[in-house]
Amino acid sequence: MNGETLIQRYIRALGEQDWDTLTELYDEDAVFYTPLKWGVKGVPFIVQFCKAVHQGFPGVRVALHDEFSNADGTRVAFRFAMHWHNTGPFLGHEPTGERGSSIEAHTVRVRDGRITEQVVAVSSLHLPYIELVHWGIEFPRDLVDPAPEIVSSPQDGGTHG
């Protein structure tokens, strides 16, 4: 482990296609929330999804930029960039030849040093544009966040008029 955090190990394993290490980082019942697949349970899906990223975007480069955790280490948030070129098939869709960078923010729940839940948010629109427009991938709608609300507004859930 050489002093790396769980998230640093995750980014390194993801970038280097180290599927054994990636598998070790997750609890066997981990739940994965991504804009393309919401609330999928199990390490086999998570690893297959990461493999699909590398198949669709050979040579993808990932770089960790921020990492924050709560005091007891059970919640971690991190932000990383993906530099990609779509030259391979992705989730059954033909390559577009497009290239770009995406910034992702993830939050994870950690128990006994392993990821039990991962929520993915993508903050740039180029890759989602390809997924929606070129490939016609349906994104989940009307999602319920897996974490309990800390604060919400307005309190009654109504709209302002």
C-alpha positions in Angstrom: 0.0 0.0 0.0 3.1 2.3 0.4 1.2 5.1 2.2 -1.4 5.7 -0.4 -5.0 6.4 0.6 -7.8 4.2 -0.5 -8.8 6.7 -3.2 -5.2 7.0 -4.4 -5.1 3.2 -4.8 -8.5 3.3 -6.6 -7.3 5.9 -9.1 -4.0 4.1 -9.7 -5.8 0.7 -10.1 -8.4 2.3 -12.5 -5.7 4.0 -14.6 -3.4 1.0 -14.7 -6.2 -1.6 -15.3 -5.2 -3.4 -12.1 -8.5 -5.3 -11.8 -7.2 -7.4 -8.8 -6.5 -4.3 -6.7 -9.7 -2.7 -7.8 -11.6 -5.8 -6.7 -9.9 -5.7 -3.3 -10.9 -2.1 -2.7 -14.6 -2.9 -2.8 -16.9 -4.7 -0.3 -18.5 -7.7 -2.0 -21.9 -6.0 -1.7 -20.8 -2.6 -2.8 -23.5 -0.5 -4.6 -22.5 1.7 -7.6 -24.4 4.8 -8.8 -23.3 6.2 -12.1 -25.3 8.4 -14.6 -25.5 5.4 -16.9 -26.4 2.7 -14.3 -28.0 3.6 -11.1 -27.8 1.5 -7.9 -26.2 -1.6 -9.3 -24.9 -4.0 -6.6 -21.8 -6.1 -6.7 -18.1 -5.9 -7.5 -18.4 -7.9 -10.8 -20.5 -5.1 -12.3 -18.2 -2.4 -11.1 -15.1 -4.1 -12.5 -16.8 -4.8 -15.8 -17.9 -1.2 -16.0 -14.3 0.0 -15.5 -13.1 -2.5 -18.1 -15.7 -1.1 -20.5 -14.3 2.4 -20.0 -10.9 1.1 -21.0 -12.3 -0.8 -24.0 -14.1 2.3 -25.3 -11.4 4.7 -24.4 -8.1 2.9 -24.8 -5.3 4.8 -23.2 -7.6 6.8 -21.0 -5.6 8.8 -18.4 -7.0 9.5 -15.0 -5.6 12.1 -12.6 -6.7 12.7 -9.0 -7.1 16.4 -8.1 -9.0 16.5 -4.7 -9.7 14.1 -1.9 -11.6 14.8 1.3 -12.8 12.6 4.1 -14.9 13.0 7.2 -13.2 12.6 10.6 -13.8 8.9 11.0 -13.0 8.1 7.4 -16.4 6.5 6.6 -17.2 9.1 3.9 -14.8 10.2 1.2 -15.3 12.7 -1.6 -12.8 13.0 -4.5 -12.5 14.7 -7.9 -10.5 13.4 -10.8 -10.0 14.2 -14.5 -10.3 11.6 -17.3 -8.5 12.4 -20.5 -10.1 10.2 -23.2 -10.3 9.3 -26.9 -13.2 7.1 -27.9 -11.6 4.7 -30.4 -13.2 1.5 -29.2 -16.8 0.3 -28.6 -18.4 1.4 -25.3 -21.3 -0.6 -23.8 -22.3 -1.9 -27.2 -21.9 1.5 -29.0 -19.5 2.1 -31.9 -16.6 4.5 -31.4 -17.1 8.1 -32.4 -13.4 9.1 -32.6 -14.2 12.0 -30.3 -11.7 13.0 -27.7 -11.9 15.2 -24.6 -11.6 15.5 -20.9 -14.2 14.9 -18.2 -14.1 15.9 -14.6 -15.8 13.5 -12.2 -16.7 13.9 -8.5 -17.3 10.8 -6.6 -18.5 10.2 -3.0 -17.9 6.8 -1.4 -18.9 5.2 1.9 -16.1 3.1 3.5 -16.4 0.3 6.0 -13.4 -1.7 7.2 -11.2 0.0 4.6 -13.3 -1.0 1.6 -15.8 0.9 -0.5 -19.4 -0.1 0.2 -21.1 2.6 -1.9 -19.9 4.9 -4.8 -21.9 7.8 -6.3 -20.5 9.3 -9.5 -21.2 12.8 -10.8 -19.9 14.1 -14.1 -19.3 17.8 -14.4 -18.5 18.3 -18.0 -20.9 17.7 -20.8 -18.9 16.4 -23.8 -18.9 12.7 -22.9 -22.5 12.8 -21.8 -23.3 14.5 -25.1 -21.8 11.6 -27.0 -23.7 9.1 -24.8 -27.0 10.9 -25.3 -26.8 12.2 -28.9 -24.5 9.9 -30.8 -25.4 6.7 -29.0 -28.9 7.4 -27.7 -28.1 5.9 -24.3 -31.0 6.5 -21.9 -30.0 8.1 -18.6 -32.0 7.2 -15.5 -34.6 9.8 -14.6 -36.1 11.0 -11.3 -33.2 9.6 -9.2 -33.3 9.2 -5.5 -30.0 9.9 -3.8 -28.9 6.9 -1.7 -27.7 9.1 1.2 -30.2 10.7 3.7 -30.8 14.4 3.3 -28.7 16.6 5.6 -30.5 19.9 4.7 -33.1 20.6 2.1 -35.0 23.7 1.0 -37.8 24.5 0.7 -38.8 22.5 3.7 -42.2 21.5 2.3 -40.8 20.3 -1.1 -43.0 22.8 -2.9 -42.0 25.3 -5.6 -41.6 29.0 -5.4 -44.0 31.0 -7.5 
